[in-house]
Amino acid sequence: MPIISLKNVSKSYGTKKVLDDISFDIKKGDIFGLLGSNGAGKSTLTKILLGFEDYAVGKIKYYDGKPTNLKSRIAVVPQNIAAYLDFTVQQNMNFFASITNLPKKERKQRIIDLIEWLELKNFKDVKVRHLSGGYQRLVNMALSIINNPDIIFLDEPTVGLDPKMRLLFWDKLKSLKQSGKTLILTTHYMDEAERLCTNVALLKKGKLITTGSADQLIKKYGGENVMILEIDQDIDDKTVNLIATTEKLRIKYTGKKLYIAFPQTHSFEKVVNTIKKHLIDKHYDIISANLKEPTLEDVFLNLTGEKLS
């Protein structure tokens, strides 16, 4: 059973329809990605899911067998820093814990656990304004989830972070999923969605294009594999045409490089070995062979005609 279900949700501002007949389910324990270019409707949909905006048509239901007390069960990790910059990490934690519905005796342990888990122990007595951007984001997360919510919305959580801090965030989001939390993630990073999300929804101009896991969507909409071969010398037209015709492959080439497109169902090793035989027969040597597999970025481009940026 899903924890959130949307059925035929639409929303307009005046005569402009910003969401058009959106339906999908989010399962408990999902990391669910909302993906789309600017103007796709992600922000509006998130506000509706959070109860910040009404919607004109459709139905949204939260359910997982628990009492429906959404304020205590839902958290939002915003992109902007919500902490008090002139408070220390510890002072921020103490204050935000004091305004939750957590029993007083549980607050202290919750703060200790979060500081440890988010690797903030060495910074707990440092004012937030003196932390790096990455650690400020970690404080943001700590403050947002201090009430131990079931459902967590995250708005572009890793934008602008360096690679090391980005990987740390990914690790923490995976850990939240493993603990049974449900995460709804908006991101412009396709590699992030591909690595983290159990399911995604692709939106374009207020319409739902498709939903599914990254693997499912890549297999269905990602297109072909592309193999890039570097040859020891310029290859001639006759050899390229022979390989393309015999093996029924699409080939482009320039100088010493061959670009070979083939379905995802084909074995990379088999394609390499078959082409290698043709080239060796013609006295060419392969210097290197690289495979570019389709990604979620390719899916988005193929389905929407847009690059996500």
C-alpha positions as CSV (number, residue, x, y, z in Angstrom):
1,M,0.0,0.0,0.0
2,P,1.4,3.5,-0.9
3,I,2.0,6.0,1.8
4,I,1.0,8.9,-0.5
5,S,-1.5,8.5,-3.4
6,L,-2.3,11.2,-6.0
7,K,-5.3,10.7,-8.3
8,N,-6.0,13.1,-11.2
9,V,-4.6,16.2,-9.4
10,S,-4.8,19.5,-11.3
11,K,-4.0,23.0,-10.4
12,S,-4.4,26.4,-12.2
13,Y,-3.4,30.0,-11.5
14,G,-6.2,31.9,-13.3
15,T,-6.3,30.6,-16.8
16,K,-2.9,29.0,-16.6
17,K,-2.9,25.3,-15.8
18,V,0.3,24.4,-13.9
19,L,-0.6,20.8,-13.0
20,D,-2.6,18.7,-15.4
21,D,-4.2,15.4,-14.3
22,I,-1.3,14.1,-12.2
23,S,-1.6,10.5,-10.8
24,F,1.1,8.4,-9.0
25,D,1.8,6.5,-5.8
26,I,4.7,6.9,-3.4
27,K,5.4,3.7,-1.4
28,K,6.6,3.7,2.2
29,G,10.4,3.5,2.3
30,D,10.8,5.0,-1.2
31,I,13.2,7.7,-2.2
32,F,10.9,9.2,-4.8
33,G,12.3,11.7,-7.2
34,L,10.4,14.6,-8.7
35,L,12.3,15.6,-11.9
36,G,11.6,18.3,-14.4
37,S,13.0,21.5,-15.9
38,N,12.0,24.9,-14.4
39,G,8.3,25.4,-14.9
40,A,7.6,21.7,-14.9
41,G,5.4,22.0,-11.8
42,K,7.6,20.4,-9.2
43,S,7.5,23.3,-6.7
44,T,3.7,23.6,-7.0
45,L,3.2,19.9,-6.6
46,T,5.4,19.8,-3.5
47,K,3.5,22.7,-1.9
48,I,0.3,20.9,-2.6
49,L,1.6,17.7,-1.0
50,L,2.7,19.7,2.0
51,G,-0.7,21.3,2.3
52,F,0.6,24.8,1.6
53,E,-1.6,25.2,-1.5
54,D,-5.0,23.9,-2.5
55,Y,-5.7,22.0,-5.8
56,A,-8.7,22.4,-8.0
57,V,-9.3,18.8,-9.1
58,G,-8.3,15.3,-7.9
59,K,-7.5,13.6,-4.6
60,I,-4.4,13.2,-2.4
61,K,-4.4,10.6,0.4
62,Y,-1.7,10.0,3.0
63,Y,-2.0,6.6,4.7
64,D,0.1,3.8,6.3
65,G,-2.0,2.7,9.1
66,K,-0.9,5.4,11.5
67,P,-3.0,8.3,12.9
68,T,-3.1,11.1,10.4
69,N,-1.2,13.8,12.2
70,L,0.7,15.2,9.3
71,K,2.5,18.1,11.1
72,S,4.3,15.6,13.3
73,R,5.0,13.1,10.6
74,I,6.3,15.3,7.8
75,A,9.5,17.3,7.6
76,V,10.9,19.7,4.9
77,V,14.6,20.1,4.4
78,P,14.8,23.4,2.5
79,Q,17.5,24.4,0.1
80,N,18.1,27.7,2.0
81,I,19.7,27.6,5.4
82,A,17.0,27.7,8.1
83,A,19.4,27.7,11.2
84,Y,20.1,30.8,13.3
85,L,23.5,31.8,12.0
86,D,24.7,33.3,15.3
87,F,23.7,30.3,17.3
88,T,26.1,27.4,17.6
89,V,25.1,24.0,16.2
90,Q,24.2,22.8,19.7
91,Q,22.2,25.9,20.5
92,N,20.2,25.5,17.2
93,M,19.6,21.9,18.0
94,N,18.4,22.7,21.6
95,F,16.0,25.4,20.3
96,F,14.5,23.4,17.5
97,A,14.1,20.3,19.7
98,S,12.2,22.5,22.2
99,I,9.5,23.4,19.8
100,T,8.8,19.8,18.6
101,N,6.3,17.4,20.1
102,L,9.1,15.1,21.3
103,P,8.9,14.3,25.0
104,K,11.4,16.3,26.9
105,K,13.4,13.2,28.1
106,E,13.8,12.1,24.5
107,R,15.1,15.4,23.1
108,K,18.6,15.2,24.6
109,Q,19.3,11.7,23.2
110,R,17.8,12.7,19.8
111,I,20.2,15.6,19.6
112,I,23.2,13.5,20.6
113,D,22.2,10.9,18.0
114,L,21.8,13.4,15.2
115,I,25.1,15.2,15.9
116,E,26.9,11.9,15.8
117,W,25.1,10.6,12.8
118,L,25.6,13.7,10.7
119,E,29.3,14.0,11.7
120,L,28.8,17.3,13.5
121,K,30.4,16.4,16.8
122,N,33.5,18.5,16.1
123,F,31.4,21.5,15.2
124,K,28.7,21.5,17.9
125,D,30.1,24.5,19.6
126,V,30.8,26.5,16.4
127,K,28.4,29.2,15.2
128,V,26.6,28.1,12.1
129,R,27.8,31.2,10.1
130,H,31.4,29.9,10.5
131,L,30.7,26.5,9.0
132,S,31.3,25.6,5.4
133,G,28.3,25.5,3.1
134,G,28.2,21.7,3.2
135,Y,28.2,21.5,7.0
136,Q,25.5,24.2,7.1
137,R,23.4,21.9,4.9
138,L,24.0,19.1,7.4
139,V,22.8,21.3,10.2
140,N,19.8,22.2,8.1
141,M,19.0,18.5,7.8
142,A,19.4,17.9,11.5
143,L,17.1,20.7,12.4
144,S,14.5,19.6,9.9
145,I,14.3,16.0,11.0
146,I,14.8,16.5,14.7
147,N,11.2,15.4,15.4
148,N,12.0,12.0,13.8
149,P,9.4,12.3,11.0
150,D,8.1,9.5,8.7
151,I,8.1,11.5,5.5
152,I,10.9,13.9,4.5
153,F,10.7,16.4,1.6
154,L,14.1,17.5,0.3
155,D,14.5,20.5,-2.1
156,E,17.8,20.2,-4.2
157,P,19.7,19.0,-1.1
158,T,23.1,18.8,-2.8
159,V,23.1,21.8,-5.2
160,G,26.4,23.6,-5.0
161,L,28.2,21.0,-2.8
162,D,31.7,19.7,-3.5
163,P,31.9,16.0,-4.6
164,K,33.0,14.8,-1.2
165,M,30.2,16.5,0.7
166,R,27.7,15.4,-2.0
167,L,28.7,11.7,-1.5
168,L,28.3,12.2,2.3
169,F,24.8,13.5,1.7
170,W,23.9,10.6,-0.5
171,D,25.1,8.2,2.2
172,K,22.9,9.9,4.8
173,L,19.8,9.9,2.5
174,K,20.3,6.1,1.9
175,S,20.6,5.6,5.6
176,L,17.3,7.4,6.2
177,K,15.7,5.1,3.6
178,Q,17.1,2.0,5.3
179,S,15.6,3.2,8.6
180,G,12.2,3.1,7.0
181,K,11.7,6.8,6.2
182,T,10.0,7.9,3.0
183,L,11.9,10.7,1.1
184,I,10.5,12.9,-1.7
185,L,13.4,14.5,-3.5
186,T,13.5,17.3,-6.1
187,T,16.8,17.5,-7.9
188,H,18.3,18.7,-11.2
189,Y,21.1,16.1,-11.0
190,M,20.2,13.0,-13.0
191,D,23.1,11.0,-11.6
192,E,21.8,11.8,-8.1
193,A,18.3,10.6,-9.0
194,E,19.7,7.5,-10.8
195,R,21.9,6.6,-7.8
196,L,19.4,7.3,-5.0
197,C,15.8,7.1,-6.1
198,T,13.8,3.9,-6.0
199,N,11.2,5.6,-8.3
200,V,10.9,8.9,-10.2
201,A,8.2,11.0,-11.8
202,L,9.2,13.0,-14.9
203,L,7.2,16.2,-15.3
204,K,7.0,18.6,-18.2
205,K,4.9,21.8,-18.3
206,G,2.6,20.5,-15.6
207,K,2.0,17.1,-17.2
208,L,3.3,13.7,-15.9
209,I,5.4,12.1,-18.7
210,T,6.2,8.8,-16.9
211,T,7.0,7.2,-13.6
212,G,9.1,4.2,-12.7
213,S,12.4,3.1,-11.4
214,A,15.6,4.5,-13.1
215,D,16.4,1.0,-14.5
216,Q,13.0,0.5,-15.9
217,L,12.9,3.9,-17.6
218,I,16.5,3.5,-19.0
219,K,15.6,0.1,-20.5
220,K,12.4,1.5,-22.0
221,Y,13.4,5.0,-23.1
222,G,17.1,5.4,-22.7
223,G,18.0,4.4,-26.3
224,E,21.1,2.5,-27.5
225,N,24.4,1.7,-26.0
226,V,27.3,3.5,-27.7
227,M,30.7,1.9,-27.9
228,I,33.7,4.0,-28.8
229,L,36.7,2.2,-30.3
230,E,40.1,3.8,-30.8
231,I,42.0,2.2,-33.7
232,D,45.8,2.3,-34.3
233,Q,45.3,4.0,-37.7
234,D,42.7,5.8,-39.8
235,I,40.0,3.3,-40.8
236,D,38.8,3.1,-44.4
237,D,35.2,3.3,-45.6
238,K,35.1,-0.2,-47.0
239,T,35.9,-1.8,-43.7
240,V,33.4,0.3,-41.8
241,N,30.6,-0.5,-44.3
242,L,31.5,-4.2,-44.2
243,I,31.1,-4.2,-40.3
244,A,27.9,-2.2,-40.4
245,T,26.3,-4.4,-43.0
246,T,27.4,-7.7,-41.7
247,E,26.7,-7.1,-38.0
248,K,23.7,-4.7,-38.6
249,L,25.1,-2.0,-36.5
250,R,24.9,1.8,-36.8
251,I,28.5,3.2,-37.1
252,K,30.0,6.6,-37.4
253,Y,33.6,7.2,-37.5
254,T,36.2,9.9,-37.6
255,G,39.9,9.4,-38.1
256,K,40.9,6.6,-35.7
257,K,37.7,6.5,-33.7
258,L,34.6,4.3,-34.3
259,Y,31.2,5.1,-32.7
260,I,29.0,2.0,-32.7
261,A,25.4,2.1,-31.6
262,F,23.7,-1.1,-30.6
263,P,20.6,-2.2,-28.5
264,Q,20.9,-2.5,-24.7
265,T,20.0,-6.2,-25.2
266,H,23.2,-6.9,-27.0
267,S,26.3,-8.1,-25.1
268,F,29.1,-5.5,-25.0
269,E,31.7,-8.2,-25.0
270,K,30.1,-10.0,-27.9
271,V,30.0,-6.8,-30.0
272,V,33.6,-6.0,-29.2
273,N,34.8,-9.5,-30.1
274,T,32.9,-9.6,-33.3
275,I,34.2,-6.2,-34.5
276,K,37.7,-7.0,-33.3
277,K,37.7,-10.0,-35.6
278,H,36.7,-7.9,-38.6
279,L,39.4,-5.3,-37.8
280,I,42.1,-7.8,-37.2
281,D,41.3,-9.5,-40.5
282,K,42.0,-6.1,-42.0
283,H,45.1,-5.6,-40.0
284,Y,43.8,-3.0,-37.6
285,D,44.5,-3.0,-33.9
286,I,42.1,-1.8,-31.2
287,I,43.9,0.6,-28.7
288,S,40.9,1.1,-26.4
289,A,37.2,0.3,-26.1
290,N,34.8,2.2,-24.0
291,L,31.0,1.8,-23.5
292,K,28.6,4.7,-22.9
293,E,25.4,3.2,-21.5
294,P,22.1,5.2,-21.5
295,T,21.4,7.2,-18.4
296,L,18.4,8.9,-16.8
297,E,19.6,12.0,-18.5
298,D,19.0,10.3,-21.9
299,V,15.6,9.2,-20.8
300,F,14.6,12.8,-19.9
301,L,16.0,14.1,-23.1
302,N,14.3,11.5,-25.3
303,L,10.9,11.9,-23.6
304,T,10.8,15.7,-23.2
305,G,13.2,17.0,-25.8
306,E,14.9,19.1,-23.0
307,K,18.0,18.9,-21.1
308,L,17.5,19.1,-17.3
309,S,19.3,22.2,-16.0
